[in-house]
Amino acid sequence: MGRQDLKGQIAIVTGASSGVGWQAAVRLGEAGVRLCVTARSEEALARLCQDIQAKGGECIAVPGDVTVQSDVEHVVRECVAHYGRVDLLVNDAGVQSYGLFDELPWEHITRVFDVNCFGFMRFARAVLPHFRRQGGGHILNVQSMLSKGGAPLLSTYSASKHATLGWAKSLKLELTNTDIHVSNILVPSVSSNMFAHAPTMFSRAPKPVPPTYDVDVVARAVVRAARSPGKTLVPVFLQGWLILAMDTIVPFVGDFILGRWGKRMQMREQPVNRREGNLFQPMPRVMGPYGPVPATPRWKRFSATAAIAALAGGAVLGAARLARAAR
């Protein structure tokens, strides 16, 4: 499909109270999209709308919980009542819970699925009748690199993202020969407030698997995907295309790194006691819309890319030599 002009389009953005959702709404507003933003925190949404309106954009806030069907229907209904239509759904709401799989409370496991997977589905089902009546629309899912991989302490989050990506691929096939499009963005670790809010079964605050990218990297990818619907975007190289290639060619390299150091890589020195976090109730933001772990400097990302590429190359050469020796 050709490049679309976003000016004047109507978008619902979920999970917009912080992080990727917040910044994606800002970037879409700058592109001329008229916005309906939603999340559980009414106060944060009000500040986001003020930010967008101060830059000349148009925005309404409709608080709601993606796990509550009546809230989802209310958000879509209010959007259509205010603007007359809806053209784009940006599914972004997400939660994590850190812990070994057999030590996570069962209610954490079901809640993560309810938000990350069923929340996407609820909103898609709510907008699809409008898209069909209009003759077109776009469902844009903010996914994760863990949609295709895994990480220790995040088994449930990874599983929910695998499920959501599988659903999105199937939905795209069902919508073939319509003008309703499905896009996905495979997001790397980002400097999101999620790590200030996520529950953990450990006594140390969680952090993303490095390197960490600025949320604006993903927000700009959201705008690109909105302009060119129907694609799956991987917006970065090191924690994106390189990881996907390694998982295909030398999967044992990533397994070794994450198996040996993955738990330690996801813990900060800061002590914390946060076993519930924001799973069932929103938490006050402690540092604006972005998170406690800053983006990794570019030079460090380049150095890590070279090191991982060298490690992968060495593994491929070693495997080739072993194969020749075995002949």
N, C-alpha and C positions, 0 to 999 in steps of 0.2 A: 504494500500500500504506500502511496506517495506521502510526502511530508505534509502535515496538517498545520493550519494556522490555529493557534490556541486562543486567540483573542476573542472574548465573548463566550467561550465555552463555560459550562457549569460543572464544577467538580465537588464531590464529597471526599474529604480526607479524614480517615480514621486515625486514632492514636496521635492526634495533632497537638497534645499538650506539651510535648517536648521532643528533643532528638530529631530523628529523620522526618517524622510526621510534621513537626513544627517547621523545619527548614524547607521541606518539600512544599508546604502551603505557601511559604514566603516566596519561593522561586516561581511557583505557578502563578501567584498573584502578580509578580513582576512581568510575567509573560502575557498578562491580560485575562487570565482565567478568573471567573467569579466563583467565590468559594463558600462552601458550607463545611465548617470544621467541627469535628466531634471527638470527645474523649470523656473521661469521667470527671475531670477537674474543671468546673465552671470558671473558676478564677483564672486559671492558665489560659483557657480558650478566650476569655475576654481580653487578656493582654495580647494574645496573638492577633485577634481581630483589630485591636488598636494599632498594632505594629503594621499590619497590612494596609489598613485604611490611611495611616499616616503617610504611606508611600503612594497613595492614589488608587489603591486596589479596593475591591468590593468583597465583603466577607460577613457571613453570619455565623454565630456559634450556637450549636444545639447539643448540649451535654447528653451523654448516653453511655451505656455499658454494652459492649459488643456481645456479651453473653446473655443479654436480656432481649428476647424477641420483640417485645413491645417498644423498647427503646430504639432498636434498629428501625422498626417501621416508622416510629415517630420522627427520627432524623430524616429519612427519605421523604416522608410526607411534608415536613417543614421546608425542606429544600425545594421540592416541586411547587409548593404553595407560594414560596417567596420568589423563585426565579422563573417558574413555569415549565421547567424541564430539568433533567440531569443528563450530562453527557459522559462524565468520567467518574469512576469510583477508584480512589486510591486506597487500597487495603493496606494499612500499616500497623494497626494495633498489635502489640506483642508483649509477652512476659516470659521471664525465665525463673527457674528455681535451681540453685546449685546444691548438688549432693550426689552421693553414690546412689545408684538406682534403687537398691534394696533398702536404703535408709530414707528415701524421700517419703513424706506422708502421701498416702494415696490421693487425698484431696488436692495436693499440689499437682500430681500427675494429671488428674482429670481437668483441673482448672487451666493448666498450660494448654492442653488440647482444646478446651472450650474457647479460649481467647485466640490462640494462634491459628487454629484450623477452622473450627466451627464458626468463629467470629467472621472470618473471611467469607465463609459459605452463606451465613445469614445475610450479610450485606449484599452479596451477589444475587441471592434469591429475591431480595427486596427491590433491587434496581432493574433486574432483567425484564419484568413486565413493562416498565417504562421504556427500556431500550427497544423492546419488540414493537411497541406502539409507535415509537418515533422512527423506527426503521434503522436504528444504529446506536452504538454506544461503545464504551471501552472500560474493561475491568483491568486495572493495573495493580498487580500484587507485589508488595515489597517483601521479598523472600530473604533467604540467607544462604551463604556458602554452605552452611550445615544442611541445606536442603539436599545436598549431594554428598555430604560427608558425615563426620561424627567427631565428637570431642568428649573426653572424660568429664564427668560432673554435669554434663548437659544432655544426657541420653533422652530425656523426655522432650526437651526443646528440639533436639535434632529430629526425633521421631515425628513431632508435630509438623516440622517444616518439610520433611520428606512427604508426609501425607498431603500437605497443602500444595506442594508442587505437582504431585501426581494428580490431584483433583483438578488443578488449573490446566494441566496438559489435556486431560480428558474433556474438560469443559470447552477448551479451544476446538477440539475435534467435533464436538456436538454442534458448535456454532459455525462450522464450515458452511459456505454459501450464504451467510448472512453478513450484514455490515456491523456485527457486534464482535469486538476484538478482545483478546486476552493477552496481556503482557506480563512478564515476570522480571524482576531485578534481583540478582543474586548478590546480596550485600556482604561485604567483609566486616571485620570488627570496626566499629565506629565509636566516636567519642560521645556516646549517648548517656542520658541520665538513667538508663536502664540499670547501670552498674551501681548507681546510688540507691536504687529502689529494690533490686532483686533480692528475694529471700535466699538465705544460705544456711546449710546445716553445719557450717564450719565457723570458727571464731575469728576468721580473717575476712576482710572485705573482698568481694569478687572484682575481677577485672577481665577485660576481653583478651583473647589470645592475640599476642602481638604479631605483626604491627597493627596499629590502630589508625584509622583514617578519619578525617574531618567529616561530619555529617553532611556537609555541603557537597562532597563528592557524590553521595547518593542522591541528594536533592536535585542536583543537575542531571543525573541519570534519569530521575523521574520525569523531568521536563523533556529530555530526549525521547524517552519511551512514549510519552503522551503525544509527541509530535509524529512519531513513527510507530503506530500501534502494531501489536501482534508478534513482537519479538521477545526473546529472553536476553537481557543485557547483563554482562559481567563488567562492572565499571572500572576495575583495577586489574593490574597485572600480577603483583607479587602474591597477594592473598586472593587472587581470582584465577586468571587463566593459567598461571604457573601451577597452582595447586591442583586444578582440574587435570592438567597434563600429567603431573606427577602421579595422581591417583590412577591414571590410565596406564602409564608406562612403568613406573616404579612405586607401586602403592606401599611397599614395605618401608620406604623412607619416611613417609608421613606417619605411618603406624609406629615406627620406632621413636620418632621425635615426640609425638603426642603421648604414646604409651609410657615413655620414660619420664618426660618433663611436663606433660600436659596439665597435671593437677597443680603443680607449683606455678606454672605460667599464668594461671587464672586466679592467683591470690595476691593481694597487696599486703603490706606489712601492717596496715591499719587494723586494729582490733574492732570487731563488730559483733553484736548480738541481734540478728535480724532473721528470725525463722519464719516470719509471715510476709514481711516486705509489702509490696504493692499488689500482691496477688488478688486479694479480695476487697481491698479498700485503696483508693489513691493516697499517695504519700505527698506531703508538702515538698515542693522543689527546694533544694538546698543551695543551688548555684545557677539559677536561671534555667534556660531550656536545654542546656548541654551538660555533659557529664563530668565525673571526677577524674577521668583518665584522659589526658590531652592526646591529640593526634601525634603519632610518631614522626619526628623530623624526616624530611625527604632523604637526607644523606644516609640515615640509618636504614631506611627502606631499601635504598639502592645497594647498600652493603649486604643486607640480608638476602636480597635477590641474588647477588653474585655468589654468596656462600651456599645458598640452597641449590642454585643451578649447578655449582661445582660438585656438590654432594650428590645430586641426582645423576650428573654426568659420570661421576666415578662409579656409582652403583650400576649404571647401564653398562659401562665398560667391563666392570668386574663380572657381571652376569654373562656378558658375551664371551669373556675368556673362559669362564667355567663351562659354558655350553660347548665351546670348541674343544676344551680338554676332555669332555665327556664323550665325544664322538669316537 
